[in-house]
């Protein structure tokens, strides 16, 4: 029987193991942490957003520069296939008003348990607390509770994650062993990260408050999602979508009235304010919330009272000295194994029989199910590629 080792117990690794075990390979999944899918479980704490139910061309466009590379994999295993896969695990899904797809349980743990049960039924062996430490020629070396262990296999799939949330297992430590082998890697950088802002005491009463119905912009990146004002800066899906612009050195701007044209804001501010203070006039004329007024004064004090000047600031409020939270706190990272280092089945060109999948590859995507779907799709591609390499026919 042909043997295959999958290193990494997240969604990409489990998908590769699923494909290999379905066609009769003897599969061992090896995970450095005490249990599988820790980052996957964390992603499900606020509702497991598996994918996005939208037209495939719109979906794949969200991968930007990596779209041509990922498109064939997403064509084969995109949103519709992710939904079918979940349903086949008896994890019925539903689509929310925003198009986001969730399991009805709204948690990752039932999904993960059902998946692991399926893999065990297919003969997969699981070993935890085994930390991969590199190669000894063509032998895989692991640090285990019983000491160093060396394993030889017919094929291996690496799905070791990127370089964020190291406490959950994705620490990027594998990169040195790869570069030592001459494998081409792009440097890691934070993606979908929170924003650091050095607030004055003036903002403290508003920590934990959500900015809603606003728009964010940084360079070419734009977003209409929410963001939470925190003691560190801004967090949330709206700000994650533009964090890559900040990473590339662009300034961060907020449009507090994105549904109002500039002339409408100016016209509202031009109305007589009577005896009201300018702050009350802003609040009433534009229906601004207290935390939005606080943000205006934090970033543009003293506000000009001329309607045209003030309107331009409200539509284009610059957050001074915005920067990213540390990479280990980012939801995901860019960088990793480059497309140039791999063939179309995600096998390393300079290490035959060795495949890579998931966030350890050099692509990035916004939150909203795009990250998980690409992990599933690349894990499937690598698993099917490894099956072909072993002389097995991938399952239909």
N, C-alpha and C positions, 0 to 999 in steps of 0.2 A: 504493500500500500504506500502511495506517495504521502509524504509528510509536509506540513506547512506550519510555520510559526507566525502568529500575528502578535506584534509587540505594541501594546496600547489598547486599553479596554474602554475607549469612548465610542461614539456612534460610528466613526469611520472604521475603526478596528473591528467592531462587532459586525458591521455590514460585510467587511472582507471575509471574516470567519464564517458568516452565514453562507456566502456564495461558495466558498471552498468546501464547507462541510456538506452542502446540498448535493455535491457531485462526487462524494465519496472520499475526499482527502482526509487524512488523519490530521486534525487541527488542534493546536495548542494556543490558547490566548494567554498572553503573559502581561501582567499589570504590576507596575511598581508600587502602587498604593494598596492598602488592605482590602479594597473593594473596587468594583468596576463602575465606570460612568460617573465619577464624582462631579465633574464640571457639567455634565448632562443633567444630573440631579439638581445642581444649583440653578441651572437655566430654567428648570421647571418650578422653582419656588414661587414665582409670580405668575404662573400659568405657562405651560409648555407650548411655546409657539413653534410648531413643527415646520410650517411652510407658509406660503402665501398663495391664495387661490386667485391667480390672475393669468392673463394671456402670456404664453411662454416667452414671446419676444420681449414683452415688458419685464418679465421676471428676469431673464438672462441679462438684460441691459444693466441691471443693478450691480453686476460684477465688473463693469467698466473695462479697464485694460485687460482683465483676465477673461472677458467674455468669449473671444474666439477659441481660447484653450478649453474652457469649461463647457462650452455650448454642446458639443457632442455627448458629453457625459450627462448633462441636464436634459438633453433631448431624450435620452434613454431612461433617465430616472429623475424626473422633475416633480413639480407639485402634485400632479395627479397620481403618480406612482407612489409618492410618499404617503398620500392619503389612503391608497389601496393597501400599502404595506401595514399601516397602522390598523386598519380595519381587519386585516388578516390575522393580526395579533390580538384580535378582539378588543382593541382600543378604539372604539368608535369616535370619529372626529366630527367637528362642526366648524363652520366658517363664521367669524364675527363680522360686524358691520364694516370694519376696515379691510376685510379680505384676509385677515390673519386666520390661520387654521390651528385649532387646538384639539387635543383629546377631550372628550366630555368630562373625564376625571380631573382635568386641569392640572394634573401633576405628572412628573416624570417617573416616579417610582413604580406605579403599576405597569407602565409601558416597558420600563427596563426589566422588571421581574418577568414579564411575559416573554420578552425577547431572550433573556438568559435561559429560561426554561426551554424555549424552542431550540436554542443552540445545544444545550445539554442533551436533549432528545435526539439531535442530529449527530451526537458523538463527540462534541467539542469538549476538550479538557481545559480547565481554567486554573491558572496559577497566579496568585496574588503575592504581594511583597517581594516580587522578583524584579530587581532594577537592572535594566540593560546598561552595561558599562562599556561596550565596544566589541570590536572583532579581534580575534586571534587568528590571523590569516582568514580562513573561510569558516571559522567556528564562532558562534555567538556566545558572549560571556555575560553572566548575570551575577549580581550580588544578591544573595538570598539569606534568609534566616539561618540556613544550614551552611553558609559559607559560599565561596565562589562555585558556580556551576557553569559548565560549558556544554552547549548543545549544537549539533549539526542537523541541518534540515535540507530538504529538497528545494524549498522556496520560503521566503520570508516577506511579510508585509509590515512595514513600519507605519504606525499611526500614533505618533507621540505628541501631537499637539503643537501649539505655537509657544509663545514665551510670556504668557500672562496667567494669573491665578496659579502661581507655583504651588501653593498649599493644596491645590486640587490635582496636581500632577503635571501641569503644563508649564515647565520651567525652561524649555529650550536647551537644557544641558546636553542633549544629544548632538547639538550642532558641531561641537569640537570633534567628535569622533567622525562625523561626516566630512568635515573639511580636511581632516587628516588623511582621508581616503581620496582626496582630490575631487570631491563632489561639489558642484557649484551651488552656493547658497547666496540668497539676498539677505542683507542685514535685517534683523527684526526691528519693527517700529510699532508703537501703539496704534490701534484702530478701534473705533467705537469707544472712545475714552471720554471721561469727564473733563471739565474745564476748570482750571485753577483761576480764581479771582481773589485779589487781596482786598476784601471788603473792609470798609470802615465800620465803627460801632453802629452807625446809622442803619445798617442793613440787618443787624442781629435780630430784631423782632420779627423778621420775615423769613428766617431760616425754616425750611420745611414747607414753604409755600410754593405752589406750582405756578409757573408762567404758562398760561393757556392762550390759545387763539393769537399767537405771535408767530413771527417767522424769523429764522436765523440764516445768516449768510457768512461764509468765509471763503474767499476766492471763488472757485467754480461750484462750491458745495452749497446747497440750499436745503431748508427743511421747514416743515410746518408742524412738527411734533411738540410735545410738552417738554419742559425742563423744570427741575426742582432747584430752588435757591437753597444751597447748603452753606455751612460755615466755611467749606473749602472753595466753593464757586458754584458751578452748575452741573447737574447730573440729569440723565433721562434721555429717552429715545430721540427727542428733538435735537438735543445738543450732540449726541453721538453721531448723528448723520452729517454734521459739519466739522467734526473734530479732525478729519483728515486735512481739511483746509488749514486749520490752525497748525497742524503738524508740519505742513509745507511752508509755514511762515506767513500766511495771510492773516489780516486782522479779522476780528469777529464782530459782526453787526447784528442788532436786533431791530426788527420792524414791529413796533408795538401796535400798529393798526394795519395789518397786511391786506385787509379787505376794503380799506379806504384808499382811494387815490390821493396823491399829495394835495391836489387842489381842494378836495373835500375836507381834509384835515385843516388846511389853511383857512377855509371858509368858516369852519366851526370855531376856530380860535379867533376869528375876526369879529365874532358877535360880541355885543356889549356884555361886559361882565358885571356891571353895576358896582356894588360895594364889595363884591366877593374878592378874596385874595386870588392871586394868580394861580396858586395851587388848587384852590377850589374850582376855579374856572376851568382848569385843565381836566379835573376829575369829572365835572358835569358835562362840559362840552364834548369830551371824547369818551366818557364812560370808563375812565381808567380806574383800576383798582389801587388800593393803598401800596401794595408791593411794587406795582408798575411805576407809580409816582416815585417811590423810594429809589427804584433802579434808575429812573431818569435823573434824579438829583445826585445819585451816587456817581454817575458816569458823565454828566454834562452840567454840573453846577458851576456858576450860576446860569440857569436857563435864560436864554434871550426871550424877551416878551414880545418881540415883533413876530406876528403870526407866521410869516413866510420862513423866518429863520428857525423858529421853534418847530414848525411842521416838518422841516427837513431833518431835524434831530430825532423827532419821534419816529419818522420813517426809516431812519438810518443811524440808530444809536450805537456808538462804538464802545465796546468793552475794552478798556485800556489794559495793556500788559497781559492779555489772556494767554494762557499756556495749558499744556496737557497735564493731567494727573500722571503719576508714575506708570510705566509700562505694565508692571505686574498687576495694576488695578484695572487695566483696560479689559473690556469684554473679549477682545480678540487682538490679533497682531497681523501686520503685513510681514512679508519676508519669509524665508525658508527655502526649501528645495525649489530651484527654478525649473521652468518648463524645458529649458535647454538641456537640463541634466537627465531628462526622462523621455521615454518613447510614448506612443499614444496609449499604451496600456499601463502607464505610470511605473514602468520598470526602469531602474537606473541604467544608463547607457554604459557606465564603466563597472557595473557590478551585476552581472546577469543573475536572474532569479531573485532579485531584491526589488521590492515595490514600495511605493510611498503613497500615503493618502491623508486626507483631512487637512487640518489647520497647519500641519508642518509643511505644506506646499505654499508657494509664494502667490497667494491670491488674497483678496479681502472683499468683504461685502457688508452692507448695513445690517442692523438687527431687523427682526421681522420675519424670521424663518429662513432667510437667505443663507445664513451661516450653517444651520443644521442641514438644510437640503443639499448644499454642496459637500458637506461631510459625508452624508449618505451616498451621494452620487460618486464621489471620488473613491470612497471605500468599496463600493460595488465594482467600479472599473478596475481597481487594483486587485480585488479578489477574483474577478473573472479573468484578468490578465494572468494572475498567478496560476489559476486552474489551467488555462491554455498552455502555459509554460510547462506544467506538469504532465501535459498530454491528455488532459481531461476536457470534456466538452461542457462549457458553462450551461447551467440549467436555463430553460426558456423562461 
